[in-house]
Amino acid sequence: MIEITGEGREIIAGKRSIRTIVRATVMIGPGGELISLRIMPLALIVSGDDKQWAISIDGEPADLEPLLDMIS
């Protein structure tokens, strides 16, 4: 099983930018065959007016710095 945390598509809303943070879990079977793929949204990072905010989607605390570290 392989688990990767990364950034999804960026959404531009006026002067704000909204980036989705997702976790993808992949299970590969014999012969490299894809058995399962699960993509779970974790948080949104909203940027604008020289500020950034993190909004949790999965119910866990959404601290901005750890989220940025996960995707860099």
N, CA, C, O and CB atoms as a CASP TS submission, in Angstrom:
PFRMAT TS
TARGET T0000
AUTHOR 0000-0000-0000
METHOD Language model
MODEL 1
PARENT N/A
ATOM      1  N   MET     1       0.855  -1.164   0.000  1.00  0.00           N
ATOM      2  CA  MET     1       0.000   0.000   0.000  1.00  0.00           C
ATOM      3  C   MET     1       0.903   1.230   0.000  1.00  0.00           C
ATOM      4  O   MET     1       1.890   1.289   0.733  1.00  0.00           O
ATOM      5  CB  MET     1      -0.973  -0.003   1.225  1.00  0.00           C
ATOM      6  N   ILE     2       0.558   2.191  -0.816  1.00  0.00           N
ATOM      7  CA  ILE     2       1.303   3.442  -0.926  1.00  0.00           C
ATOM      8  C   ILE     2       0.360   4.571  -0.537  1.00  0.00           C
ATOM      9  O   ILE     2      -0.787   4.616  -0.981  1.00  0.00           O
ATOM     10  CB  ILE     2       1.879   3.651  -2.376  1.00  0.00           C
ATOM     11  N   GLU     3       0.857   5.490   0.306  1.00  0.00           N
ATOM     12  CA  GLU     3       0.035   6.626   0.729  1.00  0.00           C
ATOM     13  C   GLU     3       0.803   7.903   0.426  1.00  0.00           C
ATOM     14  O   GLU     3       1.970   8.040   0.790  1.00  0.00           O
ATOM     15  CB  GLU     3      -0.332   6.536   2.253  1.00  0.00           C
ATOM     16  N   ILE     4       0.131   8.843  -0.249  1.00  0.00           N
ATOM     17  CA  ILE     4       0.745  10.103  -0.639  1.00  0.00           C
ATOM     18  C   ILE     4      -0.194  11.245  -0.264  1.00  0.00           C
ATOM     19  O   ILE     4      -1.399  11.175  -0.502  1.00  0.00           O
ATOM     20  CB  ILE     4       1.066  10.122  -2.161  1.00  0.00           C
ATOM     21  N   THR     5       0.374  12.299   0.327  1.00  0.00           N
ATOM     22  CA  THR     5      -0.395  13.512   0.611  1.00  0.00           C
ATOM     23  C   THR     5       0.081  14.585  -0.352  1.00  0.00           C
ATOM     24  O   THR     5       1.283  14.803  -0.507  1.00  0.00           O
ATOM     25  CB  THR     5      -0.232  13.974   2.111  1.00  0.00           C
ATOM     26  N   GLY     6      -0.868  15.256  -1.000  1.00  0.00           N
ATOM     27  CA  GLY     6      -0.482  16.266  -1.972  1.00  0.00           C
ATOM     28  C   GLY     6      -1.549  17.312  -2.163  1.00  0.00           C
ATOM     29  O   GLY     6      -2.571  17.342  -1.477  1.00  0.00           O
ATOM     30  N   GLU     7      -1.272  18.163  -3.117  1.00  0.00           N
ATOM     31  CA  GLU     7      -2.147  19.299  -3.392  1.00  0.00           C
ATOM     32  C   GLU     7      -2.993  18.999  -4.617  1.00  0.00           C
ATOM     33  O   GLU     7      -2.485  18.567  -5.652  1.00  0.00           O
ATOM     34  CB  GLU     7      -1.327  20.594  -3.599  1.00  0.00           C
ATOM     35  N   GLY     8      -4.281  19.233  -4.485  1.00  0.00           N
ATOM     36  CA  GLY     8      -5.184  19.068  -5.622  1.00  0.00           C
ATOM     37  C   GLY     8      -5.227  20.337  -6.446  1.00  0.00           C
ATOM     38  O   GLY     8      -4.306  21.152  -6.407  1.00  0.00           O
ATOM     39  N   ARG     9      -6.282  20.490  -7.174  1.00  0.00           N
ATOM     40  CA  ARG     9      -6.445  21.626  -8.075  1.00  0.00           C
ATOM     41  C   ARG     9      -6.672  22.928  -7.307  1.00  0.00           C
ATOM     42  O   ARG     9      -7.342  22.944  -6.275  1.00  0.00           O
ATOM     43  CB  ARG     9      -7.609  21.375  -9.028  1.00  0.00           C
ATOM     44  N   GLU    10      -6.104  24.017  -7.824  1.00  0.00           N
ATOM     45  CA  GLU    10      -6.292  25.340  -7.224  1.00  0.00           C
ATOM     46  C   GLU    10      -7.537  25.989  -7.816  1.00  0.00           C
ATOM     47  O   GLU    10      -7.792  25.904  -9.017  1.00  0.00           O
ATOM     48  CB  GLU    10      -5.042  26.240  -7.451  1.00  0.00           C
ATOM     49  N   ILE    11      -8.306  26.641  -6.943  1.00  0.00           N
ATOM     50  CA  ILE    11      -9.516  27.349  -7.359  1.00  0.00           C
ATOM     51  C   ILE    11      -9.280  28.831  -7.089  1.00  0.00           C
ATOM     52  O   ILE    11      -8.869  29.203  -5.990  1.00  0.00           O
ATOM     53  CB  ILE    11     -10.802  26.817  -6.600  1.00  0.00           C
ATOM     54  N   ILE    12      -9.533  29.668  -8.071  1.00  0.00           N
ATOM     55  CA  ILE    12      -9.389  31.112  -7.900  1.00  0.00           C
ATOM     56  C   ILE    12     -10.785  31.698  -7.739  1.00  0.00           C
ATOM     57  O   ILE    12     -11.657  31.496  -8.584  1.00  0.00           O
ATOM     58  CB  ILE    12      -8.629  31.768  -9.113  1.00  0.00           C
ATOM     59  N   ALA    13     -10.987  32.428  -6.641  1.00  0.00           N
ATOM     60  CA  ALA    13     -12.275  33.058  -6.358  1.00  0.00           C
ATOM     61  C   ALA    13     -12.017  34.528  -6.048  1.00  0.00           C
ATOM     62  O   ALA    13     -11.704  34.889  -4.914  1.00  0.00           O
ATOM     63  CB  ALA    13     -13.018  32.345  -5.166  1.00  0.00           C
ATOM     64  N   GLY    14     -12.149  35.361  -7.057  1.00  0.00           N
ATOM     65  CA  GLY    14     -11.860  36.780  -6.869  1.00  0.00           C
ATOM     66  C   GLY    14     -10.391  36.972  -6.554  1.00  0.00           C
ATOM     67  O   GLY    14      -9.526  36.578  -7.336  1.00  0.00           O
ATOM     68  N   LYS    15     -10.102  37.585  -5.396  1.00  0.00           N
ATOM     69  CA  LYS    15      -8.718  37.807  -4.972  1.00  0.00           C
ATOM     70  C   LYS    15      -8.188  36.670  -4.114  1.00  0.00           C
ATOM     71  O   LYS    15      -7.060  36.735  -3.625  1.00  0.00           O
ATOM     72  CB  LYS    15      -8.611  39.108  -4.210  1.00  0.00           C
ATOM     73  N   ARG    16      -8.982  35.641  -3.931  1.00  0.00           N
ATOM     74  CA  ARG    16      -8.591  34.513  -3.079  1.00  0.00           C
ATOM     75  C   ARG    16      -8.239  33.287  -3.916  1.00  0.00           C
ATOM     76  O   ARG    16      -8.773  33.064  -5.003  1.00  0.00           O
ATOM     77  CB  ARG    16      -9.718  34.171  -2.095  1.00  0.00           C
ATOM     78  N   SER    17      -7.331  32.517  -3.367  1.00  0.00           N
ATOM     79  CA  SER    17      -6.932  31.253  -3.966  1.00  0.00           C
ATOM     80  C   SER    17      -7.282  30.149  -2.970  1.00  0.00           C
ATOM     81  O   SER    17      -6.988  30.277  -1.781  1.00  0.00           O
ATOM     82  CB  SER    17      -5.398  31.241  -4.330  1.00  0.00           C
ATOM     83  N   ILE    18      -7.897  29.079  -3.435  1.00  0.00           N
ATOM     84  CA  ILE    18      -8.275  27.959  -2.568  1.00  0.00           C
ATOM     85  C   ILE    18      -7.597  26.711  -3.116  1.00  0.00           C
ATOM     86  O   ILE    18      -7.828  26.318  -4.259  1.00  0.00           O
ATOM     87  CB  ILE    18      -9.844  27.776  -2.496  1.00  0.00           C
ATOM     88  N   ARG    19      -6.756  26.092  -2.288  1.00  0.00           N
ATOM     89  CA  ARG    19      -6.056  24.869  -2.694  1.00  0.00           C
ATOM     90  C   ARG    19      -6.557  23.716  -1.835  1.00  0.00           C
ATOM     91  O   ARG    19      -6.710  23.855  -0.621  1.00  0.00           O
ATOM     92  CB  ARG    19      -4.502  25.029  -2.561  1.00  0.00           C
ATOM     93  N   THR    20      -6.809  22.589  -2.469  1.00  0.00           N
ATOM     94  CA  THR    20      -7.258  21.413  -1.735  1.00  0.00           C
ATOM     95  C   THR    20      -6.056  20.538  -1.400  1.00  0.00           C
ATOM     96  O   THR    20      -5.158  20.356  -2.223  1.00  0.00           O
ATOM     97  CB  THR    20      -8.307  20.616  -2.552  1.00  0.00           C
ATOM     98  N   ILE    21      -6.049  20.001  -0.187  1.00  0.00           N
ATOM     99  CA  ILE    21      -5.025  19.064   0.243  1.00  0.00           C
ATOM    100  C   ILE    21      -5.697  17.705   0.355  1.00  0.00           C
ATOM    101  O   ILE    21      -6.699  17.560   1.055  1.00  0.00           O
ATOM    102  CB  ILE    21      -4.360  19.503   1.606  1.00  0.00           C
ATOM    103  N   VAL    22      -5.146  16.702  -0.338  1.00  0.00           N
ATOM    104  CA  VAL    22      -5.750  15.383  -0.384  1.00  0.00           C
ATOM    105  C   VAL    22      -4.727  14.311   0.002  1.00  0.00           C
ATOM    106  O   VAL    22      -3.518  14.515  -0.114  1.00  0.00           O
ATOM    107  CB  VAL    22      -6.321  15.104  -1.783  1.00  0.00           C
ATOM    108  N   ARG    23      -5.232  13.180   0.457  1.00  0.00           N
ATOM    109  CA  ARG    23      -4.391  12.013   0.716  1.00  0.00           C
ATOM    110  C   ARG    23      -4.874  10.899  -0.199  1.00  0.00           C
ATOM    111  O   ARG    23      -6.050  10.538  -0.191  1.00  0.00           O
ATOM    112  CB  ARG    23      -4.443  11.576   2.231  1.00  0.00           C
ATOM    113  N   ALA    24      -3.950  10.357  -0.991  1.00  0.00           N
ATOM    114  CA  ALA    24      -4.268   9.260  -1.892  1.00  0.00           C
ATOM    115  C   ALA    24      -3.626   7.986  -1.358  1.00  0.00           C
ATOM    116  O   ALA    24      -2.446   7.974  -1.009  1.00  0.00           O
ATOM    117  CB  ALA    24      -3.785   9.563  -3.340  1.00  0.00           C
ATOM    118  N   THR    25      -4.407   6.922  -1.297  1.00  0.00           N
ATOM    119  CA  THR    25      -3.919   5.611  -0.882  1.00  0.00           C
ATOM    120  C   THR    25      -4.129   4.651  -2.049  1.00  0.00           C
ATOM    121  O   THR    25      -5.233   4.520  -2.576  1.00  0.00           O
ATOM    122  CB  THR    25      -4.653   5.105   0.419  1.00  0.00           C
ATOM    123  N   VAL    26      -3.046   3.985  -2.439  1.00  0.00           N
ATOM    124  CA  VAL    26      -3.066   3.088  -3.590  1.00  0.00           C
ATOM    125  C   VAL    26      -2.656   1.696  -3.137  1.00  0.00           C
ATOM    126  O   VAL    26      -1.697   1.530  -2.384  1.00  0.00           O
ATOM    127  CB  VAL    26      -2.127   3.602  -4.720  1.00  0.00           C
ATOM    128  N   MET    27      -3.391   0.705  -3.603  1.00  0.00           N
ATOM    129  CA  MET    27      -3.022  -0.678  -3.341  1.00  0.00           C
ATOM    130  C   MET    27      -2.755  -1.347  -4.688  1.00  0.00           C
ATOM    131  O   MET    27      -3.619  -1.393  -5.564  1.00  0.00           O
ATOM    132  CB  MET    27      -4.145  -1.434  -2.535  1.00  0.00           C
ATOM    133  N   ILE    28      -1.533  -1.861  -4.827  1.00  0.00           N
ATOM    134  CA  ILE    28      -1.105  -2.501  -6.060  1.00  0.00           C
ATOM    135  C   ILE    28      -1.031  -4.009  -5.816  1.00  0.00           C
ATOM    136  O   ILE    28      -0.497  -4.456  -4.800  1.00  0.00           O
ATOM    137  CB  ILE    28       0.273  -1.935  -6.543  1.00  0.00           C
ATOM    138  N   GLY    29      -1.562  -4.776  -6.740  1.00  0.00           N
ATOM    139  CA  GLY    29      -1.570  -6.228  -6.606  1.00  0.00           C
ATOM    140  C   GLY    29      -0.481  -6.880  -7.425  1.00  0.00           C
ATOM    141  O   GLY    29       0.411  -6.206  -7.940  1.00  0.00           O
ATOM    142  N   PRO    30      -0.554  -8.174  -7.541  1.00  0.00           N
ATOM    143  CA  PRO    30       0.425  -8.930  -8.322  1.00  0.00           C
ATOM    144  C   PRO    30       0.473  -8.436  -9.769  1.00  0.00           C
ATOM    145  O   PRO    30      -0.555  -8.125 -10.370  1.00  0.00           O
ATOM    146  CB  PRO    30       0.094 -10.430  -8.287  1.00  0.00           C
ATOM    147  N   GLY    31       1.672  -8.372 -10.306  1.00  0.00           N
ATOM    148  CA  GLY    31       1.838  -7.933 -11.687  1.00  0.00           C
ATOM    149  C   GLY    31       1.642  -6.442 -11.880  1.00  0.00           C
ATOM    150  O   GLY    31       1.496  -5.983 -13.013  1.00  0.00           O
ATOM    151  N   GLY    32       1.636  -5.666 -10.784  1.00  0.00           N
ATOM    152  CA  GLY    32       1.464  -4.222 -10.885  1.00  0.00           C
ATOM    153  C   GLY    32       0.040  -3.785 -11.151  1.00  0.00           C
ATOM    154  O   GLY    32      -0.193  -2.642 -11.545  1.00  0.00           O
ATOM    155  N   GLU    33      -0.914  -4.674 -10.944  1.00  0.00           N
ATOM    156  CA  GLU    33      -2.321  -4.348 -11.195  1.00  0.00           C
ATOM    157  C   GLU    33      -2.879  -3.490 -10.062  1.00  0.00           C
ATOM    158  O   GLU    33      -2.677  -3.786  -8.884  1.00  0.00           O
ATOM    159  CB  GLU    33      -3.160  -5.638 -11.353  1.00  0.00           C
ATOM    160  N   LEU    34      -3.580  -2.429 -10.435  1.00  0.00           N
ATOM    161  CA  LEU    34      -4.214  -1.548  -9.458  1.00  0.00           C
ATOM    162  C   LEU    34      -5.398  -2.273  -8.830  1.00  0.00           C
ATOM    163  O   LEU    34      -6.331  -2.676  -9.525  1.00  0.00           O
ATOM    164  CB  LEU    34      -4.669  -0.214 -10.119  1.00  0.00           C
ATOM    165  N   ILE    35      -5.351  -2.433  -7.514  1.00  0.00           N
ATOM    166  CA  ILE    35      -6.449  -3.097  -6.808  1.00  0.00           C
ATOM    167  C   ILE    35      -7.427  -2.056  -6.259  1.00  0.00           C
ATOM    168  O   ILE    35      -8.642  -2.208  -6.385  1.00  0.00           O
ATOM    169  CB  ILE    35      -5.905  -3.985  -5.659  1.00  0.00           C
ATOM    170  N   SER    36      -6.883  -0.995  -5.647  1.00  0.00           N
ATOM    171  CA  SER    36      -7.774   0.047  -5.144  1.00  0.00           C
ATOM    172  C   SER    36      -7.063   1.390  -5.109  1.00  0.00           C
ATOM    173  O   SER    36      -5.842   1.471  -4.978  1.00  0.00           O
ATOM    174  CB  SER    36      -8.293  -0.314  -3.748  1.00  0.00           C
ATOM    175  N   LEU    37      -7.864   2.439  -5.228  1.00  0.00           N
ATOM    176  CA  LEU    37      -7.389   3.810  -5.148  1.00  0.00           C
ATOM    177  C   LEU    37      -8.411   4.583  -4.329  1.00  0.00           C
ATOM    178  O   LEU    37      -9.602   4.584  -4.640  1.00  0.00           O
ATOM    179  CB  LEU    37      -7.185   4.444  -6.575  1.00  0.00           C
ATOM    180  N   ARG    38      -7.932   5.238  -3.283  1.00  0.00           N
ATOM    181  CA  ARG    38      -8.832   6.031  -2.432  1.00  0.00           C
ATOM    182  C   ARG    38      -8.234   7.430  -2.302  1.00  0.00           C
ATOM    183  O   ARG    38      -7.071   7.577  -1.927  1.00  0.00           O
ATOM    184  CB  ARG    38      -9.033   5.360  -1.008  1.00  0.00           C
ATOM    185  N   ILE    39      -9.015   8.442  -2.607  1.00  0.00           N
ATOM    186  CA  ILE    39      -8.579   9.831  -2.477  1.00  0.00           C
ATOM    187  C   ILE    39      -9.486  10.500  -1.460  1.00  0.00           C
ATOM    188  O   ILE    39     -10.702  10.563  -1.637  1.00  0.00           O
ATOM    189  CB  ILE    39      -8.613  10.586  -3.856  1.00  0.00           C
ATOM    190  N   MET    40      -8.870  11.004  -0.383  1.00  0.00           N
ATOM    191  CA  MET    40      -9.634  11.639   0.696  1.00  0.00           C
ATOM    192  C   MET    40      -9.224  13.103   0.833  1.00  0.00           C
ATOM    193  O   MET    40      -8.039  13.394   0.995  1.00  0.00           O
ATOM    194  CB  MET    40      -9.421  10.890   2.039  1.00  0.00           C
ATOM    195  N   PRO    41     -10.181  14.026   0.772  1.00  0.00           N
ATOM    196  CA  PRO    41      -9.845  15.426   1.026  1.00  0.00           C
ATOM    197  C   PRO    41      -9.531  15.620   2.508  1.00  0.00           C
ATOM    198  O   PRO    41     -10.242  15.102   3.368  1.00  0.00           O
ATOM    199  CB  PRO    41     -11.004  16.361   0.587  1.00  0.00           C
ATOM    200  N   LEU    42      -8.471  16.363   2.804  1.00  0.00           N
ATOM    201  CA  LEU    42      -8.073  16.611   4.186  1.00  0.00           C
ATOM    202  C   LEU    42      -8.378  18.041   4.625  1.00  0.00           C
ATOM    203  O   LEU    42      -8.922  18.265   5.706  1.00  0.00           O
ATOM    204  CB  LEU    42      -6.594  16.327   4.357  1.00  0.00           C
ATOM    205  N   ALA    43      -8.022  19.008   3.775  1.00  0.00           N
ATOM    206  CA  ALA    43      -8.158  20.409   4.186  1.00  0.00           C
ATOM    207  C   ALA    43      -8.163  21.316   2.962  1.00  0.00           C
ATOM    208  O   ALA    43      -7.840  20.899   1.850  1.00  0.00           O
ATOM    209  CB  ALA    43      -7.016  20.811   5.148  1.00  0.00           C
ATOM    210  N   LEU    44      -8.534  22.552   3.200  1.00  0.00           N
ATOM    211  CA  LEU    44      -8.435  23.612   2.206  1.00  0.00           C
ATOM    212  C   LEU    44      -7.449  24.643   2.734  1.00  0.00           C
ATOM    213  O   LEU    44      -7.449  24.958   3.924  1.00  0.00           O
ATOM    214  CB  LEU    44      -9.835  24.259   1.906  1.00  0.00           C
ATOM    215  N   ILE    45      -6.618  25.160   1.857  1.00  0.00           N
ATOM    216  CA  ILE    45      -5.757  26.285   2.216  1.00  0.00           C
ATOM    217  C   ILE    45      -6.259  27.475   1.412  1.00  0.00           C
ATOM    218  O   ILE    45      -6.263  27.451   0.181  1.00  0.00           O
ATOM    219  CB  ILE    45      -4.220  25.983   1.930  1.00  0.00           C
ATOM    220  N   VAL    46      -6.680  28.510   2.117  1.00  0.00           N
ATOM    221  CA  VAL    46      -7.217  29.716   1.486  1.00  0.00           C
ATOM    222  C   VAL    46      -6.168  30.808   1.609  1.00  0.00           C
ATOM    223  O   VAL    46      -5.678  31.084   2.705  1.00  0.00           O
ATOM    224  CB  VAL    46      -8.578  30.157   2.139  1.00  0.00           C
ATOM    225  N   SER    47      -5.821  31.434   0.482  1.00  0.00           N
ATOM    226  CA  SER    47      -4.823  32.496   0.461  1.00  0.00           C
ATOM    227  C   SER    47      -5.446  33.765  -0.103  1.00  0.00           C
ATOM    228  O   SER    47      -6.226  33.724  -1.054  1.00  0.00           O
ATOM    229  CB  SER    47      -3.586  32.077  -0.372  1.00  0.00           C
ATOM    230  N   GLY    48      -5.090  34.882   0.495  1.00  0.00           N
ATOM    231  CA  GLY    48      -5.557  36.168   0.002  1.00  0.00           C
ATOM    232  C   GLY    48      -5.174  37.270   0.956  1.00  0.00           C
ATOM    233  O   GLY    48      -5.009  37.035   2.153  1.00  0.00           O
ATOM    234  N   ASP    49      -5.032  38.467   0.436  1.00  0.00           N
ATOM    235  CA  ASP    49      -4.665  39.629   1.258  1.00  0.00           C
ATOM    236  C   ASP    49      -3.408  39.355   2.077  1.00  0.00           C
ATOM    237  O   ASP    49      -3.326  39.746   3.241  1.00  0.00           O
ATOM    238  CB  ASP    49      -5.823  40.011   2.191  1.00  0.00           C
ATOM    239  N   ASP    50      -2.419  38.676   1.466  1.00  0.00           N
ATOM    240  CA  ASP    50      -1.141  38.348   2.121  1.00  0.00           C
ATOM    241  C   ASP    50      -1.311  37.503   3.374  1.00  0.00           C
ATOM    242  O   ASP    50      -0.458  37.537   4.261  1.00  0.00           O
ATOM    243  CB  ASP    50      -0.407  39.617   2.478  1.00  0.00           C
ATOM    244  N   LYS    51      -2.404  36.740   3.461  1.00  0.00           N
ATOM    245  CA  LYS    51      -2.642  35.842   4.592  1.00  0.00           C
ATOM    246  C   LYS    51      -3.027  34.472   4.062  1.00  0.00           C
ATOM    247  O   LYS    51      -3.466  34.340   2.920  1.00  0.00           O
ATOM    248  CB  LYS    51      -3.750  36.399   5.532  1.00  0.00           C
ATOM    249  N   GLN    52      -2.857  33.438   4.910  1.00  0.00           N
ATOM    250  CA  GLN    52      -3.294  32.089   4.561  1.00  0.00           C
ATOM    251  C   GLN    52      -4.029  31.490   5.741  1.00  0.00           C
ATOM    252  O   GLN    52      -3.677  31.722   6.897  1.00  0.00           O
ATOM    253  CB  GLN    52      -2.095  31.197   4.150  1.00  0.00           C
ATOM    254  N   TRP    53      -5.070  30.703   5.428  1.00  0.00           N
ATOM    255  CA  TRP    53      -5.840  30.011   6.450  1.00  0.00           C
ATOM    256  C   TRP    53      -5.976  28.551   6.051  1.00  0.00           C
ATOM    257  O   TRP    53      -5.985  28.224   4.864  1.00  0.00           O
ATOM    258  CB  TRP    53      -7.233  30.666   6.647  1.00  0.00           C
ATOM    259  N   ALA    54      -6.082  27.680   7.036  1.00  0.00           N
ATOM    260  CA  ALA    54      -6.337  26.260   6.777  1.00  0.00           C
ATOM    261  C   ALA    54      -7.710  25.917   7.335  1.00  0.00           C
ATOM    262  O   ALA    54      -8.045  26.281   8.462  1.00  0.00           O
ATOM    263  CB  ALA    54      -5.226  25.349   7.413  1.00  0.00           C
ATOM    264  N   ILE    55      -8.500  25.211   6.534  1.00  0.00           N
ATOM    265  CA  ILE    55      -9.833  24.786   6.935  1.00  0.00           C
ATOM    266  C   ILE    55      -9.891  23.267   6.841  1.00  0.00           C
ATOM    267  O   ILE    55      -9.650  22.693   5.779  1.00  0.00           O
ATOM    268  CB  ILE    55     -10.936  25.451   6.047  1.00  0.00           C
ATOM    269  N   SER    56     -10.211  22.623   7.952  1.00  0.00           N
ATOM    270  CA  SER    56     -10.269  21.163   7.986  1.00  0.00           C
ATOM    271  C   SER    56     -11.494  20.648   7.252  1.00  0.00           C
ATOM    272  O   SER    56     -12.576  21.229   7.343  1.00  0.00           O
ATOM    273  CB  SER    56     -10.275  20.662   9.427  1.00  0.00           C
ATOM    274  N   ILE    57     -11.318  19.556   6.525  1.00  0.00           N
ATOM    275  CA  ILE    57     -12.438  18.870   5.882  1.00  0.00           C
ATOM    276  C   ILE    57     -12.690  17.528   6.556  1.00  0.00           C
ATOM    277  O   ILE    57     -13.818  17.036   6.579  1.00  0.00           O
ATOM    278  CB  ILE    57     -12.166  18.672   4.377  1.00  0.00           C
ATOM    279  N   ASP    58     -11.623  16.939   7.108  1.00  0.00           N
ATOM    280  CA  ASP    58     -11.730  15.582   7.657  1.00  0.00           C
ATOM    281  C   ASP    58     -12.015  15.537   9.157  1.00  0.00           C
ATOM    282  O   ASP    58     -12.056  14.453   9.739  1.00  0.00           O
ATOM    283  CB  ASP    58     -10.465  14.832   7.381  1.00  0.00           C
ATOM    284  N   GLY    59     -12.211  16.684   9.790  1.00  0.00           N
ATOM    285  CA  GLY    59     -12.516  16.704  11.222  1.00  0.00           C
ATOM    286  C   GLY    59     -11.292  16.773  12.113  1.00  0.00           C
ATOM    287  O   GLY    59     -11.423  16.985  13.319  1.00  0.00           O
ATOM    288  N   GLU    60     -10.100  16.597  11.549  1.00  0.00           N
ATOM    289  CA  GLU    60      -8.861  16.716  12.315  1.00  0.00           C
ATOM    290  C   GLU    60      -8.438  18.185  12.346  1.00  0.00           C
ATOM    291  O   GLU    60      -8.833  18.959  11.475  1.00  0.00           O
ATOM    292  CB  GLU    60      -7.732  15.824  11.701  1.00  0.00           C
ATOM    293  N   PRO    61      -7.637  18.576  13.345  1.00  0.00           N
ATOM    294  CA  PRO    61      -7.152  19.958  13.366  1.00  0.00           C
ATOM    295  C   PRO    61      -6.392  20.280  12.079  1.00  0.00           C
ATOM    296  O   PRO    61      -5.654  19.440  11.566  1.00  0.00           O
ATOM    297  CB  PRO    61      -6.246  20.196  14.595  1.00  0.00           C
ATOM    298  N   ALA    62      -6.570  21.478  11.565  1.00  0.00           N
ATOM    299  CA  ALA    62      -5.923  21.905  10.319  1.00  0.00           C
ATOM    300  C   ALA    62      -4.950  23.035  10.638  1.00  0.00           C
ATOM    301  O   ALA    62      -5.299  24.211  10.535  1.00  0.00           O
ATOM    302  CB  ALA    62      -6.983  22.364   9.254  1.00  0.00           C
ATOM    303  N   ASP    63      -3.733  22.675  11.024  1.00  0.00           N
ATOM    304  CA  ASP    63      -2.691  23.668  11.268  1.00  0.00           C
ATOM    305  C   ASP    63      -1.982  23.960   9.957  1.00  0.00           C
ATOM    306  O   ASP    63      -1.558  23.035   9.263  1.00  0.00           O
ATOM    307  CB  ASP    63      -1.683  23.177  12.348  1.00  0.00           C
ATOM    308  N   LEU    64      -1.848  25.219   9.613  1.00  0.00           N
ATOM    309  CA  LEU    64      -1.344  25.629   8.311  1.00  0.00           C
ATOM    310  C   LEU    64       0.076  25.128   8.045  1.00  0.00           C
ATOM    311  O   LEU    64       0.321  24.529   6.997  1.00  0.00           O
ATOM    312  CB  LEU    64      -1.381  27.131   8.201  1.00  0.00           C
ATOM    313  N   GLU    65       1.006  25.355   8.952  1.00  0.00           N
ATOM    314  CA  GLU    65       2.411  24.997   8.705  1.00  0.00           C
ATOM    315  C   GLU    65       2.609  23.504   8.451  1.00  0.00           C
ATOM    316  O   GLU    65       3.279  23.153   7.480  1.00  0.00           O
ATOM    317  CB  GLU    65       3.263  25.423   9.882  1.00  0.00           C
ATOM    318  N   PRO    66       2.062  22.609   9.274  1.00  0.00           N
ATOM    319  CA  PRO    66       2.216  21.173   8.992  1.00  0.00           C
ATOM    320  C   PRO    66       1.613  20.767   7.631  1.00  0.00           C
ATOM    321  O   PRO    66       2.160  19.906   6.942  1.00  0.00           O
ATOM    322  CB  PRO    66       1.558  20.356  10.108  1.00  0.00           C
ATOM    323  N   LEU    67       0.495  21.387   7.256  1.00  0.00           N
ATOM    324  CA  LEU    67      -0.109  21.089   5.955  1.00  0.00           C
ATOM    325  C   LEU    67       0.808  21.519   4.815  1.00  0.00           C
ATOM    326  O   LEU    67       0.983  20.784   3.844  1.00  0.00           O
ATOM    327  CB  LEU    67      -1.472  21.783   5.824  1.00  0.00           C
ATOM    328  N   LEU    68       1.392  22.705   4.933  1.00  0.00           N
ATOM    329  CA  LEU    68       2.311  23.180   3.908  1.00  0.00           C
ATOM    330  C   LEU    68       3.544  22.278   3.833  1.00  0.00           C
ATOM    331  O   LEU    68       4.056  22.019   2.744  1.00  0.00           O
ATOM    332  CB  LEU    68       2.726  24.634   4.191  1.00  0.00           C
ATOM    333  N   ASP    69       4.018  21.803   4.975  1.00  0.00           N
ATOM    334  CA  ASP    69       5.166  20.881   4.994  1.00  0.00           C
ATOM    335  C   ASP    69       4.825  19.563   4.301  1.00  0.00           C
ATOM    336  O   ASP    69       5.678  18.985   3.627  1.00  0.00           O
ATOM    337  CB  ASP    69       5.614  20.609   6.445  1.00  0.00           C
ATOM    338  N   MET    70       3.598  19.082   4.454  1.00  0.00           N
ATOM    339  CA  MET    70       3.184  17.820   3.840  1.00  0.00           C
ATOM    340  C   MET    70       3.242  17.858   2.323  1.00  0.00           C
ATOM    341  O   MET    70       3.535  16.846   1.687  1.00  0.00           O
ATOM    342  CB  MET    70       1.788  17.470   4.277  1.00  0.00           C
ATOM    343  N   ILE    71       2.965  19.019   1.739  1.00  0.00           N
ATOM    344  CA  ILE    71       2.855  19.103   0.292  1.00  0.00           C
ATOM    345  C   ILE    71       4.100  19.674  -0.366  1.00  0.00           C
ATOM    346  O   ILE    71       4.155  19.768  -1.592  1.00  0.00           O
ATOM    347  CB  ILE    71       1.670  19.933  -0.078  1.00  0.00           C
ATOM    348  N   SER    72       5.088  20.054   0.409  1.00  0.00           N
ATOM    349  CA  SER    72       6.296  20.615  -0.212  1.00  0.00           C
ATOM    350  C   SER    72       7.360  19.584  -0.415  1.00  0.00           C
ATOM    351  O   SER    72       8.435  19.899  -0.926  1.00  0.00           O
ATOM    352  CB  SER    72       6.846  21.735   0.617  1.00  0.00           C
TER
END
